[in-house]
Amino acid sequence: MLRVARAHVRSHATAEEVVQETWLGVLRTLDRFEGRAQLRTWVFRILVNVARRHGKREARMNAELAGPTVDPDRFRGDDDPDWPGHWRDDGLPVDTDPEPALLAREFRDVLAAALGELPERQRAVVELRDVHGFDAQEVCELLDLTPANQRVLLHRGRARLRAAWEAAS
Amino acid sequence: MTPRDVACQELVELLTEYLEGALPPDEVAAVDQHLVDCDPCLRYLRQMRATGAALRLVPAEQVTETLSDQAVDTLLDAFRRRR
C-alpha cells in the first residue's frame, strides 16, 4: 500500500498518512462493502482516491514551497575543495545574540510587519503556533494540513521572519 | 554507528523538524553531531528558536485581522437580542 501511495505523493511521510487515512476510510465504510469486488480491490480503490487527493494538495503546496529558505549564495559550492555546502565567510548568519535583540520593541515591530508579508498559509501557521500558542496538532486540524505540511509551512515562515530581523540588525 | 555528515546548507532546512521532534533518531544524531562543531549553524538554530519565542511577545491585536465595523455591529446586535 505504501508503494502505491508513494507513486502519487512525493514524500514518505505523506505516503504514510495516505495509508493511515485509507484504513480509517475502510473502517468507516466497511458496512457498505457489498462483497461484489474483492476486499483487496476495494481497499486499494480507496487508497488511490486518498493518494490522488493528497498528491494534488502536495502539488499545490510544492508550487509555493519549492526551493531553499536560505540564499544558496551564502554557502560554498559543491565543488569547494574543503567545505562544500558550508557557510561562506561572507554569508554567515548575523552574529547577534538573538534573545536580547528579539526582546527589543523595534525587533518585535519588524517581526510583526514581516509576518504580515508572509504568504497566506505560512502566515496562518506561524500566527497560530507562535503568536497564539496552538500546538502542532491543533494547527493541522484548524487548517486541514498534514503534519508534514504544517512543519514545512512553519519552517518557511520562521526562516523568512529570521531573515527579516537579520536584515534589520 | 557514526552519524552521517550533513553540510550547513542541508542542515538549516532540517532545523524545524529537529525542533519539533519530527526527525528520526539517526537524523537527530547527525544534526547534533554537526552542531557540536559548527558555531554558525548553532547560532542559526538559536535564531530560529528565538524568532518563534519572540512572536509570543507580539501582541495578538497587532497581527490579527480585525472584523469590519459592520460585522462587529451585527455580532453585538445578535448578542444583545439573546438576553
gemmi code that builds the backbone of each chain (N, CA, C; Angstrom):
import gemmi

chains = {
    "A": [
        ("MET", (0.829, -1.210, 0.000), (0.000, 0.000, 0.000), (0.860, 1.254, 0.000)),
        ("LEU", (1.927, 1.197, 0.821), (2.832, 2.341, 0.865), (3.411, 2.630, -0.521)),
        ("ARG", (3.756, 1.541, -1.225), (4.389, 1.724, -2.526), (3.419, 2.371, -3.515)),
        ("VAL", (2.178, 1.955, -3.474), (1.189, 2.566, -4.364), (0.996, 4.039, -3.999)),
        ("ALA", (0.893, 4.304, -2.700), (0.713, 5.689, -2.249), (1.897, 6.538, -2.692)),
        ("ARG", (3.070, 5.947, -2.562), (4.311, 6.664, -2.866), (4.377, 7.102, -4.327)),
        ("ALA", (3.665, 6.362, -5.196), (3.651, 6.720, -6.618), (2.850, 7.994, -6.867)),
        ("HIS", (1.998, 8.349, -5.912), (1.155, 9.529, -6.098), (1.655, 10.750, -5.341)),
        ("VAL", (2.428, 10.531, -4.302), (2.864, 11.650, -3.462), (4.384, 11.677, -3.403)),
        ("ARG", (4.919, 12.814, -2.972), (6.362, 12.996, -3.084), (7.151, 12.549, -1.873)),
        ("SER", (6.526, 12.535, -0.715), (7.324, 12.206, 0.469), (6.810, 10.940, 1.137)),
        ("HIS", (7.723, 10.259, 1.796), (7.365, 9.053, 2.520), (6.359, 9.370, 3.626)),
        ("ALA", (6.567, 10.507, 4.292), (5.681, 10.878, 5.394), (4.246, 11.017, 4.896)),
        ("THR", (4.080, 11.665, 3.742), (2.729, 11.824, 3.194), (2.149, 10.476, 2.803)),
        ("ALA", (2.995, 9.596, 2.247), (2.519, 8.262, 1.869), (1.995, 7.516, 3.097)),
        ("GLU", (2.691, 7.662, 4.205), (2.225, 7.013, 5.432), (0.878, 7.573, 5.879)),
        ("GLU", (0.735, 8.884, 5.719), (-0.549, 9.490, 6.072), (-1.664, 8.964, 5.178)),
        ("VAL", (-1.332, 8.771, 3.898), (-2.323, 8.253, 2.957), (-2.776, 6.854, 3.380)),
        ("VAL", (-1.828, 6.004, 3.737), (-2.175, 4.633, 4.147), (-3.045, 4.663, 5.405)),
        ("GLN", (-2.631, 5.499, 6.338), (-3.395, 5.610, 7.589), (-4.826, 6.068, 7.317)),
        ("GLU", (-4.940, 7.107, 6.477), (-6.258, 7.638, 6.170), (-7.096, 6.605, 5.417)),
        ("THR", (-6.436, 5.807, 4.585), (-7.130, 4.751, 3.845), (-7.764, 3.750, 4.804)),
        ("TRP", (-6.987, 3.306, 5.784), (-7.537, 2.334, 6.740), (-8.682, 2.930, 7.539)),
        ("LEU", (-8.557, 4.194, 7.883), (-9.666, 4.839, 8.590), (-10.909, 4.848, 7.704)),
        ("GLY", (-10.694, 5.159, 6.428), (-11.798, 5.174, 5.475), (-12.420, 3.795, 5.324)),
        ("VAL", (-11.570, 2.769, 5.285), (-12.059, 1.387, 5.176), (-12.925, 1.058, 6.381)),
        ("LEU", (-12.425, 1.376, 7.564), (-13.166, 1.059, 8.788), (-14.506, 1.785, 8.824)),
        ("ARG", (-14.468, 3.032, 8.348), (-15.682, 3.847, 8.421), (-16.765, 3.316, 7.484)),
        ("THR", (-16.344, 2.762, 6.350), (-17.324, 2.403, 5.325), (-17.476, 0.893, 5.161)),
        ("LEU", (-16.898, 0.153, 6.082), (-16.903, -1.310, 5.962), (-18.320, -1.859, 5.840)),
        ("ASP", (-19.266, -1.222, 6.528), (-20.657, -1.677, 6.484), (-21.211, -1.665, 5.066)),
        ("ARG", (-20.695, -0.741, 4.255), (-21.238, -0.585, 2.908), (-20.565, -1.501, 1.892)),
        ("PHE", (-19.530, -2.227, 2.338), (-18.842, -3.136, 1.428), (-19.752, -4.319, 1.124)),
        ("GLU", (-20.085, -4.489, -0.157), (-21.101, -5.482, -0.502), (-20.513, -6.789, -0.991)),
        ("GLY", (-19.216, -6.853, -1.048), (-18.615, -8.115, -1.432), (-18.634, -8.379, -2.923)),
        ("ARG", (-19.056, -7.375, -3.716), (-19.053, -7.598, -5.160), (-17.629, -7.557, -5.715)),
        ("ALA", (-16.835, -6.655, -5.155), (-15.419, -6.637, -5.520), (-14.653, -7.412, -4.452)),
        ("GLN", (-13.436, -7.789, -4.791), (-12.593, -8.360, -3.744), (-12.297, -7.286, -2.711)),
        ("LEU", (-12.175, -7.697, -1.481), (-11.875, -6.730, -0.426), (-10.593, -5.957, -0.763)),
        ("ARG", (-9.610, -6.708, -1.284), (-8.331, -6.086, -1.602), (-8.490, -4.988, -2.656)),
        ("THR", (-9.270, -5.283, -3.692), (-9.505, -4.303, -4.751), (-10.178, -3.060, -4.184)),
        ("TRP", (-11.131, -3.306, -3.318), (-11.898, -2.204, -2.723), (-10.981, -1.312, -1.873)),
        ("VAL", (-10.150, -1.960, -1.056), (-9.228, -1.191, -0.209), (-8.289, -0.349, -1.082)),
        ("PHE", (-7.781, -0.951, -2.145), (-6.846, -0.204, -2.988), (-7.529, 0.916, -3.761)),
        ("ARG", (-8.802, 0.712, -4.070), (-9.517, 1.794, -4.748), (-9.607, 3.004, -3.815)),
        ("ILE", (-9.901, 2.752, -2.546), (-9.938, 3.840, -1.565), (-8.554, 4.480, -1.452)),
        ("LEU", (-7.536, 3.630, -1.393), (-6.161, 4.126, -1.280), (-5.827, 5.093, -2.413)),
        ("VAL", (-6.163, 4.696, -3.634), (-5.811, 5.530, -4.787), (-6.552, 6.870, -4.733)),
        ("ASN", (-7.827, 6.833, -4.324), (-8.562, 8.097, -4.201), (-7.915, 9.024, -3.181)),
        ("VAL", (-7.584, 8.453, -2.035), (-6.956, 9.267, -0.982), (-5.610, 9.794, -1.476)),
        ("ALA", (-4.834, 8.914, -2.113), (-3.493, 9.307, -2.564), (-3.562, 10.410, -3.617)),
        ("ARG", (-4.530, 10.298, -4.541), (-4.661, 11.338, -5.565), (-4.974, 12.686, -4.940)),
        ("ARG", (-5.863, 12.637, -3.945), (-6.238, 13.889, -3.291), (-5.008, 14.512, -2.623)),
        ("HIS", (-4.252, 13.675, -1.905), (-3.042, 14.184, -1.253), (-2.021, 14.662, -2.275)),
        ("GLY", (-1.924, 13.929, -3.390), (-0.971, 14.294, -4.434), (-1.267, 15.669, -4.998)),
        ("LYS", (-2.551, 15.938, -5.229), (-2.926, 17.253, -5.761), (-2.621, 18.349, -4.762)),
        ("ARG", (-2.934, 18.047, -3.501), (-2.681, 19.057, -2.469), (-1.178, 19.321, -2.357)),
        ("GLU", (-0.413, 18.228, -2.437), (1.042, 18.373, -2.361), (1.581, 19.211, -3.506)),
        ("ALA", (1.031, 18.971, -4.704), (1.494, 19.728, -5.869), (1.226, 21.210, -5.670)),
        ("ARG", (0.048, 21.528, -5.112), (-0.260, 22.931, -4.827), (0.735, 23.506, -3.829)),
        ("MET", (0.980, 22.706, -2.776), (1.921, 23.143, -1.749), (3.302, 23.384, -2.347)),
        ("ASN", (3.739, 22.424, -3.184), (5.105, 22.477, -3.665), (5.358, 23.683, -4.560)),
        ("ALA", (4.315, 24.094, -5.280), (4.495, 25.264, -6.118), (4.894, 26.451, -5.237)),
        ("GLU", (4.229, 26.565, -4.071), (4.529, 27.678, -3.168), (5.792, 27.399, -2.352)),
        ("LEU", (6.083, 26.120, -2.122), (7.083, 25.788, -1.121), (8.387, 25.262, -1.694)),
        ("ALA", (8.570, 25.429, -3.009), (9.802, 24.928, -3.605), (10.977, 25.814, -3.207)),
        ("GLY", (12.140, 25.223, -3.204), (13.368, 25.998, -3.029), (13.806, 26.141, -1.597)),
        ("PRO", (15.062, 26.541, -1.427), (15.655, 26.660, -0.100), (15.146, 27.885, 0.656)),
        ("THR", (15.298, 27.882, 1.978), (14.872, 29.034, 2.777), (16.027, 29.985, 3.060)),
        ("VAL", (17.235, 29.546, 2.750), (18.392, 30.430, 2.919), (19.059, 30.572, 1.558)),
        ("ASP", (19.392, 31.800, 1.200), (20.011, 32.107, -0.089), (21.207, 31.177, -0.347)),
        ("PRO", (21.159, 30.398, -1.451), (22.250, 29.447, -1.737), (23.612, 30.132, -1.869)),
        ("ASP", (23.611, 31.424, -2.211), (24.882, 32.142, -2.352), (25.622, 32.289, -1.024)),
        ("ARG", (24.927, 32.015, 0.064), (25.596, 32.141, 1.365), (26.408, 30.889, 1.709)),
        ("PHE", (26.316, 29.884, 0.853), (27.046, 28.640, 1.116), (28.100, 28.397, 0.047)),
        ("ARG", (29.156, 27.662, 0.421), (30.167, 27.264, -0.543), (29.565, 26.271, -1.533)),
        ("GLY", (30.084, 26.268, -2.747), (29.550, 25.389, -3.786), (29.916, 23.932, -3.546)),
        ("ASP", (29.284, 23.049, -4.315), (29.565, 21.619, -4.204), (31.007, 21.301, -4.604)),
        ("ASP", (31.619, 22.220, -5.371), (32.979, 21.973, -5.852), (34.023, 22.556, -4.901)),
        ("ASP", (33.589, 23.075, -3.738), (34.553, 23.627, -2.797), (35.469, 22.507, -2.299)),
        ("PRO", (36.800, 22.713, -2.396), (37.713, 21.630, -2.046), (37.668, 21.259, -0.556)),
        ("ASP", (37.360, 22.227, 0.308), (37.435, 21.944, 1.737), (36.067, 21.658, 2.363)),
        ("TRP", (35.161, 22.591, 2.199), (33.891, 22.512, 2.928), (32.690, 22.737, 2.010)),
        ("PRO", (32.419, 21.811, 1.079), (31.259, 22.005, 0.202), (29.966, 22.099, 1.017)),
        ("GLY", (29.125, 23.070, 0.645), (27.828, 23.193, 1.311), (27.885, 23.862, 2.670)),
        ("HIS", (29.074, 24.319, 3.078), (29.168, 25.021, 4.366), (29.086, 26.535, 4.156)),
        ("TRP", (28.831, 27.264, 5.230), (28.692, 28.720, 5.157), (29.946, 29.343, 4.541)),
        ("ARG", (29.760, 30.271, 3.634), (30.881, 31.090, 3.183), (31.191, 32.111, 4.281)),
        ("ASP", (32.425, 32.567, 4.317), (32.808, 33.516, 5.371), (31.951, 34.782, 5.317)),
        ("ASP", (31.583, 35.192, 4.084), (30.780, 36.418, 3.972), (29.279, 36.119, 3.962)),
        ("GLY", (28.915, 34.862, 4.259), (27.494, 34.517, 4.246), (26.975, 34.089, 5.606)),
        ("LEU", (27.833, 34.181, 6.620), (27.475, 33.700, 7.956), (26.235, 34.395, 8.499)),
        ("PRO", (25.425, 33.661, 9.281), (24.299, 34.336, 9.931), (24.811, 35.453, 10.841)),
        ("VAL", (24.030, 36.511, 10.943), (24.448, 37.675, 11.723), (24.846, 37.234, 13.137)),
        ("ASP", (25.922, 37.815, 13.627), (26.452, 37.396, 14.924), (25.825, 38.224, 16.031)),
        ("THR", (24.518, 38.047, 16.202), (23.808, 38.749, 17.273), (23.271, 37.686, 18.209)),
        ("ASP", (23.394, 37.936, 19.463), (22.777, 37.035, 20.421), (21.273, 37.268, 20.315)),
        ("PRO", (20.532, 36.285, 19.837), (19.152, 36.580, 19.444), (18.227, 36.950, 20.589)),
        ("GLU", (18.415, 36.365, 21.749), (17.408, 36.576, 22.787), (17.240, 38.052, 23.171)),
        ("PRO", (18.315, 38.742, 23.582), (18.115, 40.149, 23.943), (17.645, 40.996, 22.773)),
        ("ALA", (18.186, 40.720, 21.576), (17.792, 41.515, 20.421), (16.299, 41.394, 20.161)),
        ("LEU", (15.800, 40.171, 20.255), (14.404, 39.946, 19.899), (13.436, 40.458, 20.957)),
        ("LEU", (13.964, 40.688, 22.138), (13.090, 41.237, 23.171), (12.849, 42.727, 22.959)),
        ("ALA", (13.744, 43.359, 22.210), (13.611, 44.795, 21.997), (12.365, 45.098, 21.156)),
        ("ARG", (11.760, 46.218, 21.481), (10.495, 46.576, 20.851), (10.587, 46.701, 19.333)),
        ("GLU", (11.687, 47.330, 18.882), (11.780, 47.561, 17.429), (11.873, 46.247, 16.651)),
        ("PHE", (12.474, 45.244, 17.275), (12.545, 43.935, 16.610), (11.166, 43.307, 16.526)),
        ("ARG", (10.388, 43.497, 17.581), (9.039, 42.939, 17.547), (8.211, 43.600, 16.451)),
        ("ASP", (8.446, 44.909, 16.251), (7.729, 45.593, 15.173), (8.154, 45.048, 13.814)),
        ("VAL", (9.482, 44.812, 13.652), (9.972, 44.221, 12.399), (9.304, 42.870, 12.171)),
        ("LEU", (9.247, 42.064, 13.224), (8.637, 40.738, 13.115), (7.164, 40.825, 12.740)),
        ("ALA", (6.444, 41.709, 13.410), (5.016, 41.825, 13.137), (4.787, 42.267, 11.697)),
        ("ALA", (5.615, 43.191, 11.208), (5.474, 43.655, 9.829), (5.791, 42.521, 8.853)),
        ("ALA", (6.877, 41.775, 9.142), (7.276, 40.675, 8.251), (6.217, 39.573, 8.236)),
        ("LEU", (5.596, 39.375, 9.379), (4.531, 38.372, 9.482), (3.392, 38.714, 8.517)),
        ("GLY", (3.084, 39.989, 8.439), (2.015, 40.429, 7.547), (2.338, 40.231, 6.073)),
        ("GLU", (3.638, 40.080, 5.766), (4.063, 39.918, 4.381), (4.144, 38.453, 3.956)),
        ("LEU", (4.022, 37.534, 4.897), (4.171, 36.115, 4.556), (3.019, 35.653, 3.662)),
        ("PRO", (3.297, 34.650, 2.792), (2.199, 34.032, 2.055), (1.155, 33.511, 3.037)),
        ("GLU", (-0.097, 33.519, 2.593), (-1.242, 33.282, 3.474), (-1.087, 32.080, 4.416)),
        ("ARG", (-0.726, 30.919, 3.853), (-0.708, 29.723, 4.710), (0.460, 29.708, 5.682)),
        ("GLN", (1.607, 30.247, 5.245), (2.736, 30.343, 6.178), (2.358, 31.259, 7.328)),
        ("ARG", (1.713, 32.347, 6.961), (1.316, 33.303, 7.982), (0.330, 32.680, 8.966)),
        ("ALA", (-0.638, 31.931, 8.437), (-1.638, 31.307, 9.309), (-0.961, 30.344, 10.296)),
        ("VAL", (-0.031, 29.530, 9.785), (0.627, 28.558, 10.660), (1.474, 29.264, 11.717)),
        ("VAL", (2.300, 30.227, 11.290), (3.183, 30.909, 12.238), (2.368, 31.673, 13.274)),
        ("GLU", (1.309, 32.324, 12.818), (0.471, 33.066, 13.772), (-0.133, 32.155, 14.825)),
        ("LEU", (-0.720, 31.056, 14.350), (-1.391, 30.160, 15.292), (-0.388, 29.515, 16.236)),
        ("ARG", (0.741, 29.075, 15.687), (1.738, 28.397, 16.520), (2.445, 29.357, 17.473)),
        ("ASP", (3.009, 30.427, 16.896), (3.947, 31.248, 17.658), (3.301, 32.451, 18.346)),
        ("VAL", (2.303, 33.040, 17.729), (1.668, 34.195, 18.376), (0.610, 33.719, 19.365)),
        ("HIS", (-0.215, 32.758, 18.925), (-1.338, 32.330, 19.769), (-1.051, 31.077, 20.585)),
        ("GLY", (0.044, 30.376, 20.261), (0.449, 29.247, 21.091), (-0.336, 27.953, 20.915)),
        ("PHE", (-0.992, 27.774, 19.754), (-1.617, 26.471, 19.487), (-0.531, 25.426, 19.262)),
        ("ASP", (-0.827, 24.143, 19.565), (0.181, 23.123, 19.271), (0.007, 22.610, 17.844)),
        ("ALA", (1.001, 21.814, 17.416), (1.060, 21.393, 16.006), (-0.222, 20.676, 15.582)),
        ("GLN", (-0.698, 19.793, 16.447), (-1.880, 19.008, 16.075), (-3.114, 19.895, 15.908)),
        ("GLU", (-3.249, 20.854, 16.806), (-4.388, 21.767, 16.702), (-4.344, 22.547, 15.394)),
        ("VAL", (-3.124, 22.988, 15.025), (-2.992, 23.778, 13.802), (-3.326, 22.917, 12.574)),
        ("CYS", (-2.886, 21.657, 12.584), (-3.225, 20.744, 11.481), (-4.736, 20.637, 11.331)),
        ("GLU", (-5.434, 20.509, 12.455), (-6.882, 20.351, 12.392), (-7.555, 21.637, 11.930)),
        ("LEU", (-7.089, 22.760, 12.472), (-7.712, 24.036, 12.122), (-7.531, 24.368, 10.643)),
        ("LEU", (-6.355, 24.057, 10.112), (-6.051, 24.461, 8.729), (-6.130, 23.299, 7.750)),
        ("ASP", (-6.545, 22.120, 8.244), (-6.642, 20.943, 7.392), (-5.317, 20.652, 6.683)),
        ("LEU", (-4.253, 20.576, 7.478), (-2.917, 20.302, 6.947), (-2.444, 18.946, 7.454)),
        ("THR", (-1.582, 18.292, 6.679), (-0.901, 17.111, 7.202), (0.204, 17.597, 8.136)),
        ("PRO", (0.627, 16.743, 9.094), (1.716, 17.162, 9.988), (2.966, 17.597, 9.222)),
        ("ALA", (3.286, 16.870, 8.149), (4.495, 17.224, 7.385), (4.351, 18.616, 6.764)),
        ("ASN", (3.191, 18.899, 6.190), (2.999, 20.208, 5.559), (2.962, 21.339, 6.585)),
        ("GLN", (2.390, 21.048, 7.730), (2.366, 22.048, 8.791), (3.792, 22.452, 9.154)),
        ("ARG", (4.677, 21.460, 9.264), (6.081, 21.751, 9.614), (6.781, 22.535, 8.521)),
        ("VAL", (6.502, 22.171, 7.262), (7.149, 22.897, 6.159), (6.734, 24.368, 6.179)),
        ("LEU", (5.442, 24.602, 6.373), (4.955, 25.983, 6.388), (5.547, 26.749, 7.563)),
        ("LEU", (5.614, 26.091, 8.723), (6.199, 26.728, 9.906), (7.669, 27.068, 9.650)),
        ("HIS", (8.369, 26.110, 9.045), (9.799, 26.296, 8.775), (10.029, 27.478, 7.840)),
        ("ARG", (9.274, 27.516, 6.758), (9.486, 28.577, 5.778), (9.098, 29.935, 6.355)),
        ("GLY", (8.016, 29.943, 7.114), (7.578, 31.194, 7.723), (8.603, 31.722, 8.719)),
        ("ARG", (9.063, 30.843, 9.614), (10.031, 31.285, 10.621), (11.345, 31.702, 9.968)),
        ("ALA", (11.743, 30.971, 8.913), (13.006, 31.309, 8.244), (12.922, 32.708, 7.623)),
        ("ARG", (11.770, 33.029, 7.035), (11.612, 34.365, 6.458), (11.636, 35.451, 7.523)),
        ("LEU", (11.013, 35.140, 8.664), (10.990, 36.143, 9.736), (12.391, 36.328, 10.305)),
        ("ARG", (13.128, 35.229, 10.442), (14.506, 35.337, 10.911), (15.311, 36.207, 9.954)),
        ("ALA", (15.135, 35.951, 8.658), (15.854, 36.738, 7.659), (15.461, 38.217, 7.749)),
        ("ALA", (14.193, 38.477, 8.071), (13.728, 39.867, 8.143), (14.429, 40.621, 9.271)),
        ("TRP", (14.526, 39.972, 10.448), (15.186, 40.724, 11.524), (16.695, 40.729, 11.355)),
        ("GLU", (17.223, 39.698, 10.688), (18.655, 39.721, 10.390), (18.981, 40.906, 9.483)),
        ("ALA", (18.143, 41.111, 8.476), (18.358, 42.217, 7.539), (18.244, 43.561, 8.248)),
        ("ALA", (17.432, 43.615, 9.307), (17.210, 44.881, 10.004), (18.244, 45.131, 11.094)),
        ("SER", (19.076, 44.119, 11.394), (20.004, 44.299, 12.513), (21.407, 44.641, 12.042)),
    ],
    "B": [
        ("MET", (27.235, 3.409, 15.455), (27.329, 3.899, 14.076), (27.605, 5.402, 14.086)),
        ("THR", (28.544, 5.828, 13.285), (28.848, 7.259, 13.203), (27.737, 7.960, 12.424)),
        ("PRO", (27.223, 9.092, 12.961), (26.185, 9.816, 12.217), (26.728, 10.293, 10.868)),
        ("ARG", (25.843, 10.399, 9.882), (26.291, 10.869, 8.569), (26.660, 12.351, 8.633)),
        ("ASP", (27.502, 12.761, 7.685), (27.871, 14.171, 7.599), (26.742, 14.964, 6.959)),
        ("VAL", (26.406, 16.081, 7.563), (25.408, 16.976, 6.979), (26.099, 18.308, 6.720)),
        ("ALA", (25.955, 18.861, 5.535), (26.507, 20.190, 5.259), (25.555, 21.255, 5.799)),
        ("CYS", (26.111, 22.430, 6.082), (25.318, 23.520, 6.657), (24.063, 23.819, 5.827)),
        ("GLN", (24.247, 23.813, 4.497), (23.138, 24.185, 3.613), (21.960, 23.221, 3.767)),
        ("GLU", (22.246, 21.951, 4.015), (21.173, 20.994, 4.238), (20.644, 21.115, 5.668)),
        ("LEU", (21.554, 21.358, 6.585), (21.173, 21.399, 7.995), (20.130, 22.476, 8.300)),
        ("VAL", (20.317, 23.661, 7.700), (19.376, 24.742, 8.011), (17.940, 24.386, 7.611)),
        ("GLU", (17.794, 23.468, 6.653), (16.436, 23.078, 6.240), (15.852, 21.978, 7.129)),
        ("LEU", (16.677, 21.403, 7.994), (16.195, 20.336, 8.883), (15.797, 20.859, 10.259)),
        ("LEU", (16.086, 22.138, 10.507), (16.026, 22.607, 11.891), (14.624, 22.633, 12.490)),
        ("THR", (13.621, 22.951, 11.683), (12.276, 22.977, 12.264), (11.825, 21.562, 12.620)),
        ("GLU", (12.103, 20.602, 11.729), (11.781, 19.213, 12.062), (12.542, 18.780, 13.318)),
        ("TYR", (13.780, 19.244, 13.415), (14.610, 18.944, 14.593), (13.963, 19.530, 15.848)),
        ("LEU", (13.585, 20.799, 15.783), (12.984, 21.457, 16.944), (11.623, 20.852, 17.297)),
        ("GLU", (10.923, 20.365, 16.284), (9.583, 19.815, 16.508), (9.621, 18.352, 16.943)),
        ("GLY", (10.824, 17.781, 17.013), (10.919, 16.374, 17.388), (10.398, 15.437, 16.311)),
        ("ALA", (10.494, 15.871, 15.059), (9.929, 15.070, 13.969), (10.984, 14.321, 13.164)),
        ("LEU", (12.263, 14.464, 13.539), (13.315, 13.753, 12.810), (13.509, 12.358, 13.394)),
        ("PRO", (13.802, 11.380, 12.537), (14.152, 10.056, 13.068), (15.469, 10.134, 13.848)),
        ("PRO", (15.680, 9.192, 14.778), (16.840, 9.265, 15.687), (18.196, 9.394, 14.986)),
        ("ASP", (18.376, 8.694, 13.850), (19.687, 8.783, 13.199), (19.926, 10.166, 12.609)),
        ("GLU", (18.827, 10.835, 12.183), (18.971, 12.194, 11.672), (19.220, 13.180, 12.811)),
        ("VAL", (18.575, 12.940, 13.957), (18.830, 13.780, 15.127), (20.310, 13.696, 15.496)),
        ("ALA", (20.845, 12.473, 15.462), (22.263, 12.289, 15.790), (23.143, 13.051, 14.808)),
        ("ALA", (22.762, 13.034, 13.530), (23.547, 13.741, 12.518), (23.517, 15.252, 12.753)),
        ("VAL", (22.341, 15.771, 13.108), (22.218, 17.203, 13.380), (23.017, 17.570, 14.635)),
        ("ASP", (22.848, 16.776, 15.687), (23.584, 17.024, 16.930), (25.087, 17.064, 16.668)),
        ("GLN", (25.551, 16.074, 15.918), (26.975, 15.973, 15.618), (27.482, 17.236, 14.905)),
        ("HIS", (26.684, 17.696, 13.938), (27.068, 18.890, 13.184), (27.118, 20.113, 14.108)),
        ("LEU", (26.128, 20.229, 14.977), (26.021, 21.424, 15.821), (27.158, 21.506, 16.846)),
        ("VAL", (27.708, 20.366, 17.206), (28.831, 20.364, 18.145), (30.019, 21.141, 17.555)),
        ("ASP", (30.189, 20.986, 16.240), (31.386, 21.554, 15.600), (31.143, 22.860, 14.872)),
        ("CYS", (29.879, 23.284, 14.739), (29.598, 24.389, 13.813), (28.886, 25.538, 14.527)),
        ("ASP", (29.656, 26.540, 14.915), (29.075, 27.701, 15.597), (28.035, 28.448, 14.765)),
        ("PRO", (28.304, 28.699, 13.470), (27.297, 29.443, 12.698), (25.944, 28.732, 12.652)),
        ("CYS", (25.953, 27.407, 12.521), (24.673, 26.689, 12.477), (23.995, 26.695, 13.839)),
        ("LEU", (24.793, 26.601, 14.898), (24.223, 26.677, 16.240), (23.555, 28.043, 16.441)),
        ("ARG", (24.246, 29.079, 15.927), (23.689, 30.433, 16.005), (22.380, 30.502, 15.223)),
        ("TYR", (22.402, 29.921, 14.021), (21.200, 29.936, 13.184), (20.044, 29.227, 13.896)),
        ("LEU", (20.346, 28.093, 14.514), (19.325, 27.344, 15.261), (18.729, 28.200, 16.381)),
        ("ARG", (19.611, 28.858, 17.131), (19.127, 29.678, 18.252), (18.290, 30.844, 17.737)),
        ("GLN", (18.666, 31.359, 16.558), (17.898, 32.471, 15.999), (16.519, 32.012, 15.527)),
        ("MET", (16.442, 30.823, 14.953), (15.135, 30.302, 14.537), (14.241, 30.081, 15.755)),
        ("ARG", (14.837, 29.513, 16.804), (14.061, 29.253, 18.013), (13.616, 30.563, 18.657)),
        ("ALA", (14.544, 31.523, 18.697), (14.229, 32.803, 19.333), (13.179, 33.578, 18.539)),
        ("THR", (13.171, 33.396, 17.223), (12.171, 34.069, 16.393), (10.771, 33.608, 16.788)),
        ("GLY", (10.609, 32.291, 16.937), (9.322, 31.764, 17.375), (8.961, 32.283, 18.752)),
        ("ALA", (9.949, 32.278, 19.652), (9.681, 32.709, 21.030), (9.322, 34.197, 21.077)),
        ("ALA", (10.001, 34.999, 20.263), (9.753, 36.444, 20.285), (8.347, 36.767, 19.812)),
        ("LEU", (7.823, 35.933, 18.906), (6.474, 36.190, 18.394), (5.429, 36.077, 19.497)),
        ("ARG", (5.753, 35.288, 20.535), (4.812, 35.202, 21.649), (4.647, 36.553, 22.345)),
        ("LEU", (5.634, 37.429, 22.164), (5.600, 38.731, 22.821), (4.951, 39.804, 21.954)),
        ("VAL", (4.659, 39.429, 20.691), (3.959, 40.382, 19.833), (2.481, 40.347, 20.225)),
        ("PRO", (1.912, 41.495, 20.580), (0.506, 41.497, 20.987), (-0.383, 40.951, 19.875)),
        ("ALA", (-1.307, 40.059, 20.238), (-2.147, 39.408, 19.227), (-2.883, 40.429, 18.368)),
        ("GLU", (-3.293, 41.548, 18.989), (-4.081, 42.501, 18.194), (-3.220, 43.202, 17.142)),
        ("GLN", (-1.884, 43.115, 17.312), (-1.008, 43.733, 16.321), (-0.938, 42.905, 15.032)),
        ("VAL", (-1.249, 41.618, 15.135), (-1.115, 40.761, 13.957), (-2.437, 40.196, 13.450)),
        ("THR", (-3.455, 40.225, 14.278), (-4.696, 39.590, 13.869), (-5.570, 40.569, 13.112)),
        ("GLU", (-6.090, 40.105, 12.005), (-7.005, 40.953, 11.251), (-8.245, 41.196, 12.092)),
        ("THR", (-8.746, 42.397, 12.043), (-9.940, 42.680, 12.832), (-11.168, 42.617, 11.935)),
        ("LEU", (-12.308, 42.378, 12.538), (-13.560, 42.333, 11.792), (-13.963, 43.742, 11.396)),
        ("SER", (-14.716, 43.853, 10.326), (-15.201, 45.165, 9.912), (-16.175, 45.697, 10.964)),
        ("ASP", (-16.340, 47.012, 10.990), (-17.261, 47.624, 11.945), (-18.658, 47.033, 11.799)),
        ("GLN", (-19.025, 46.813, 10.545), (-20.365, 46.291, 10.295), (-20.527, 44.896, 10.896)),
        ("ALA", (-19.495, 44.072, 10.736), (-19.557, 42.716, 11.286), (-19.642, 42.766, 12.804)),
        ("VAL", (-18.880, 43.677, 13.397), (-18.926, 43.814, 14.852), (-20.325, 44.235, 15.297)),
        ("ASP", (-20.913, 45.203, 14.589), (-22.262, 45.651, 14.932), (-23.264, 44.503, 14.863)),
        ("THR", (-23.181, 43.739, 13.787), (-24.105, 42.612, 13.613), (-23.975, 41.626, 14.765)),
        ("LEU", (-22.720, 41.339, 15.129), (-22.487, 40.392, 16.219), (-23.021, 40.932, 17.536)),
        ("LEU", (-22.689, 42.192, 17.819), (-23.142, 42.786, 19.079), (-24.665, 42.777, 19.154)),
        ("ASP", (-25.272, 43.075, 18.008), (-26.718, 43.087, 17.920), (-27.287, 41.711, 18.287)),
        ("ALA", (-26.673, 40.683, 17.710), (-27.133, 39.311, 17.963), (-26.985, 38.945, 19.437)),
        ("PHE", (-25.852, 39.380, 20.027), (-25.638, 39.101, 21.444), (-26.695, 39.775, 22.303)),
        ("ARG", (-26.973, 41.032, 21.963), (-27.924, 41.792, 22.778), (-29.299, 41.151, 22.731)),
        ("ARG", (-29.653, 40.685, 21.552), (-31.002, 40.120, 21.407), (-31.157, 38.795, 22.143)),
        ("ARG", (-30.039, 38.150, 22.437), (-30.117, 36.891, 23.179), (-30.592, 37.087, 24.611)),
        ("ARG", (-30.361, 38.293, 25.133), (-30.686, 38.484, 26.545), (-32.161, 38.761, 26.764)),
    ],
}
model = gemmi.Model(1)
for chain_id, residues in chains.items():
    chain = gemmi.Chain(chain_id)
    for i, (resn, *xyz) in enumerate(residues, 1):
        res = gemmi.Residue()
        res.name, res.seqid = resn, gemmi.SeqId(i, " ")
        for name, pos in zip(("N", "CA", "C"), xyz):
            atom = gemmi.Atom()
            atom.name, atom.element = name, gemmi.Element(name[0])
            atom.pos, atom.b_iso = gemmi.Position(*pos), 0.0
            res.add_atom(atom)
        chain.add_residue(res)
    model.add_chain(chain)
structure = gemmi.Structure()
structure.add_model(model)
structure.setup_entities()
